[in-house]
Amino acid sequence: MTARRDATILHVDLDAFFAAVEQLDDPSLRGRPVIVGGLGNRGVVSTASYEARDFGVRSAMPMARARRACPQATFLRPRMARYVDKSHEVMGILASISPLVEQLSIDEAFVDVAGARRMLGDPAEIAATIRRRVLEEAGLCLSVGAASTKFLAKLASDLAKPDGILVVEPGTEHAVLAPLPASRLWGVGPATMAKLERMGLRTIGDVAAIDEQVLVGALGSGLGRHLHALARNDDPREVIPERDAKSIGAEETFAADLHTVFECERELVRLTDRACARLRTSGLTARTVNVKIRFGDFETRTRARTLAGATDVSTIVFAVARELLAEFDVGRGVRLLGVALSRLDVVAAVQATLGLAGDAHSERRDRTARRAAVERAVDEVRDRFGSLAVRPATLVEPNEDRPNEDRPNEDWPNEDRSTAG
C-alpha cells in the first residue's frame, strides 16, 4: 500500500557530510581517511569518510576504537558553524527545485517533486539534476532515493550510497523491500530484531506477510502496527516544509539506549542548551517546557509544564525539564530524548526598574537578568568562534582541552561541536 502512485518523494542525503566538508576545505585530505568527532577519551565518531569506513570505522563508534582500527586517519573535531553554512547552501539548491522541502537534519531532507515534473522531468532526471548542482555549486556528493513514500525514499537513498541514485518505481516496492533484513525498518533495534528472529521473521517480506495481530501481541500495539505498516510500504505522510514555528526544540536519538538518570540529565543539559540558544537567536521567549521521551520499545511519552512567566534562560528551562524527566522510568532504556519550548512570544523589553534593593523578588529578578546576560554573551562567543568555545561544564570531556595534533587547526580553540544530526 502506498501514499501516491508516482515516485515523487525524494530523500537527499549528503555523503559522509562532516568529513566531506573537511576534505573540500583541505584538498590534502582528499582520498585519505578522515574521522570527525570528539577527541577525548570518551569521544565518539560523528562522521567517517568512506576511506575510513573501509577500515571498519562507523558513526557512533568510540573514538578510541576508531583510532585502533584506523590509526593512519586524520582525526578532527567538528566545526559546526562551517557545516551549517554548507547545509544552508545545499538546502537553498533544493528549495530552487521545489518549494516542498522538509529538512530532517543538517545533512538530509525530503523533497516533494510532484510539481516539478513538467519543468524538470521525471524523478530520476530531477535526482540527477540535484546531484549535479550540489556537486558543481557546493562541491559535495550526495545520494538520492526516490519512491512513493517517505520511508521507502529514505531507505532507497541509503541503498544508493555513496554518490548514487535509486528510484523505486511504482509497482516494484514489494520486490525492493521484501528481501531486505527486518533491521532496516524504522524502530527495529537489536532487542526488537531478536524478538522478530525468535518468531522466524528475518526479512521485511516476512514481517509484511505475518498477521498484524501476531506482531501486536509480540511487540505491543504501537510498535507492532508501526512495523507491519512500514513492511507493506504503508506510510501516508506528506513532505511538510518548515513553517512559522509553534515551538522550538532539540531532540536526539541515541546510538545505544540510556538507562540511568545521570546519562539522561547530561543529555538534557545539551538539548536544553541548544533549544534555548535557538530561542534567543529567534528573538523569542517561551512559556511552556515540553520533555519528550521514547523508550527502547518505541513507546513515546511527553510531559509539559507552563511557567509563571516567559523565559529564554537555559538554567530556568533545565530546572523544569529535569523535574519533568523525573516523572519517567528511564531504567526501561531511553532511545530518544527531546526538549521543546512552546507558547512563544517576542522578547519583552527589559524593565528599567527591577525592584527595591533587598527585596527577595528583586534579588531573584536580578540573578535571572544577570544569568540571561551571561547566556547572550555566550551566544555571541559561539557565533564568532563556534559552539565548542563555551559549553556547560558537564558536557566537557576529559582530555578535550588540546588541539588535534594530526592536523594543526587554525581555528583552535574556536572549533564547534554538536550532536545535532
RAZI-V473447 format. One record per residue. N is the residue number from 1. SS is DSSP state (alpha for helix, beta for strand, coil for the rest). D_CENTER is the distance of its C-alpha to the mean C-alpha in whole Angstrom. Layout:
<<N/SS/D_CENTER> <N/SS/D_CENTER>>
This chain:
<<1/coil/28> <2/coil/26> <3/coil/25> <4/coil/27> <5/coil/29> <6/coil/28> <7/coil/25> <8/coil/24> <9/beta/20> <10/beta/18> <11/beta/15> <12/beta/14> <13/beta/12> <14/beta/13> <15/coil/15> <16/coil/14> <17/alpha/13> <18/alpha/13> <19/alpha/17> <20/alpha/18> <21/alpha/18> <22/alpha/20> <23/alpha/22> <24/alpha/22> <25/alpha/23> <26/coil/26> <27/alpha/28> <28/alpha/29> <29/alpha/26> <30/coil/26> <31/coil/27> <32/coil/26> <33/coil/24> <34/beta/21> <35/beta/19> <36/beta/16> <37/beta/15> <38/coil/17> <39/coil/20> <40/coil/22> <41/coil/23> <42/coil/20> <43/coil/18> <44/beta/15> <45/beta/15> <46/beta/11> <47/beta/13> <48/beta/16> <49/coil/19> <50/alpha/20> <51/alpha/23> <52/alpha/22> <53/alpha/21> <54/coil/24> <55/coil/25> <56/coil/23> <57/coil/20> <58/coil/16> <59/coil/13> <60/coil/13> <61/coil/17> <62/beta/19> <63/alpha/20> <64/alpha/23> <65/alpha/23> <66/alpha/22> <67/alpha/25> <68/alpha/27> <69/alpha/26> <70/coil/26> <71/coil/28> <72/coil/29> <73/coil/25> <74/beta/24> <75/beta/22> <76/beta/20> <77/coil/18> <78/coil/15> <79/coil/16> <80/alpha/13> <81/alpha/16> <82/alpha/17> <83/alpha/13> <84/alpha/13> <85/alpha/16> <86/alpha/16> <87/alpha/13> <88/alpha/15> <89/alpha/18> <90/alpha/17> <91/alpha/15> <92/alpha/19> <93/alpha/20> <94/alpha/19> <95/alpha/20> <96/alpha/23> <97/alpha/23> <98/coil/23> <99/coil/22> <100/coil/20> <101/beta/16> <102/beta/13> <103/beta/10> <104/beta/7> <105/beta/5> <106/coil/7> <107/coil/9> <108/beta/9> <109/beta/11> <110/beta/14> <111/beta/17> <112/beta/20> <113/coil/23> <114/alpha/26> <115/alpha/28> <116/alpha/28> <117/alpha/30> <118/alpha/33> <119/alpha/32> <120/alpha/30> <121/coil/31> <122/coil/30> <123/alpha/26> <124/alpha/27> <125/alpha/28> <126/alpha/25> <127/alpha/23> <128/alpha/25> <129/alpha/26> <130/alpha/22> <131/alpha/22> <132/alpha/25> <133/alpha/24> <134/alpha/21> <135/alpha/23> <136/alpha/26> <137/alpha/24> <138/alpha/21> <139/coil/22> <140/coil/19> <141/coil/19> <142/beta/17> <143/beta/18> <144/beta/18> <145/beta/19> <146/beta/21> <147/beta/22> <148/coil/23> <149/coil/20> <150/alpha/16> <151/alpha/16> <152/alpha/19> <153/alpha/18> <154/alpha/14> <155/alpha/16> <156/alpha/19> <157/alpha/17> <158/alpha/16> <159/alpha/20> <160/alpha/20> <161/coil/19> <162/coil/20> <163/coil/21> <164/coil/22> <165/beta/22> <166/beta/23> <167/beta/24> <168/coil/25> <169/coil/28> <170/coil/29> <171/coil/31> <172/coil/30> <173/alpha/27> <174/alpha/28> <175/alpha/30> <176/alpha/26> <177/alpha/25> <178/alpha/28> <179/coil/28> <180/coil/24> <181/beta/24> <182/alpha/23> <183/alpha/20> <184/alpha/18> <185/coil/18> <186/coil/15> <187/coil/15> <188/coil/18> <189/coil/17> <190/alpha/20> <191/alpha/22> <192/alpha/22> <193/alpha/23> <194/alpha/26> <195/alpha/27> <196/alpha/27> <197/alpha/29> <198/alpha/32> <199/coil/32> <200/coil/32> <201/coil/29> <202/coil/28> <203/beta/27> <204/alpha/25> <205/alpha/29> <206/alpha/30> <207/alpha/27> <208/alpha/28> <209/alpha/32> <210/coil/32> <211/coil/33> <212/alpha/30> <213/alpha/32> <214/alpha/32> <215/alpha/29> <216/alpha/29> <217/alpha/31> <218/alpha/30> <219/alpha/26> <220/coil/26> <221/alpha/26> <222/alpha/23> <223/alpha/21> <224/alpha/25> <225/alpha/25> <226/alpha/21> <227/alpha/22> <228/alpha/25> <229/alpha/24> <230/alpha/21> <231/alpha/24> <232/coil/26> <233/coil/23> <234/coil/24> <235/coil/21> <236/coil/22> <237/coil/19> <238/coil/19> <239/coil/17> <240/coil/17> <241/coil/17> <242/coil/16> <243/coil/19> <244/coil/20> <245/coil/18> <246/coil/19> <247/beta/17> <248/beta/14> <249/beta/12> <250/beta/9> <251/beta/7> <252/beta/6> <253/beta/7> <254/beta/10> <255/beta/12> <256/beta/15> <257/beta/16> <258/beta/17> <259/coil/21> <260/coil/22> <261/alpha/22> <262/alpha/22> <263/alpha/18> <264/alpha/17> <265/alpha/19> <266/alpha/17> <267/alpha/14> <268/alpha/15> <269/alpha/17> <270/alpha/13> <271/alpha/12> <272/alpha/15> <273/alpha/15> <274/alpha/12> <275/alpha/13> <276/alpha/17> <277/alpha/17> <278/alpha/15> <279/alpha/18> <280/alpha/20> <281/alpha/19> <282/coil/20> <283/coil/23> <284/beta/23> <285/beta/23> <286/beta/22> <287/beta/25> <288/beta/23> <289/beta/20> <290/beta/18> <291/beta/17> <292/beta/15> <293/beta/15> <294/beta/15> <295/beta/17> <296/coil/18> <297/coil/20> <298/coil/17> <299/coil/19> <300/beta/17> <301/beta/19> <302/beta/19> <303/beta/21> <304/beta/22> <305/beta/25> <306/beta/26> <307/beta/28> <308/beta/31> <309/beta/30> <310/beta/27> <311/beta/25> <312/coil/22> <313/coil/23> <314/alpha/21> <315/alpha/23> <316/alpha/25> <317/alpha/21> <318/alpha/20> <319/alpha/24> <320/alpha/23> <321/alpha/20> <322/alpha/22> <323/alpha/25> <324/alpha/22> <325/alpha/21> <326/coil/24> <327/coil/25> <328/coil/23> <329/coil/24> <330/alpha/21> <331/alpha/23> <332/alpha/23> <333/coil/19> <334/beta/16> <335/beta/13> <336/beta/11> <337/beta/11> <338/beta/11> <339/beta/13> <340/beta/14> <341/beta/17> <342/beta/20> <343/beta/23> <344/beta/23> <345/beta/26> <346/beta/27> <347/coil/27> <348/coil/31> <349/coil/34> <350/coil/34> <351/coil/38> <352/coil/40> <353/coil/42> <354/coil/40> <355/coil/43> <356/coil/46> <357/coil/46> <358/coil/46> <359/coil/45> <360/alpha/42> <361/alpha/40> <362/alpha/40> <363/alpha/39> <364/alpha/36> <365/alpha/35> <366/alpha/36> <367/alpha/34> <368/alpha/31> <369/alpha/32> <370/alpha/32> <371/alpha/28> <372/alpha/27> <373/alpha/29> <374/alpha/27> <375/alpha/24> <376/alpha/25> <377/alpha/26> <378/alpha/23> <379/alpha/21> <380/alpha/24> <381/alpha/24> <382/alpha/20> <383/alpha/20> <384/alpha/23> <385/alpha/22> <386/coil/18> <387/coil/16> <388/coil/18> <389/coil/21> <390/coil/21> <391/coil/19> <392/coil/20> <393/alpha/23> <394/alpha/21> <395/alpha/18> <396/coil/21> <397/coil/21> <398/coil/25> <399/coil/26> <400/coil/23> <401/coil/26> <402/coil/27> <403/coil/26> <404/coil/25> <405/coil/29> <406/coil/28> <407/coil/27> <408/coil/29> <409/coil/26> <410/coil/28> <411/coil/25> <412/coil/25> <413/coil/25> <414/coil/23> <415/coil/20> <416/coil/16> <417/coil/14> <418/coil/10> <419/coil/7> <420/coil/5> <421/coil/3>>
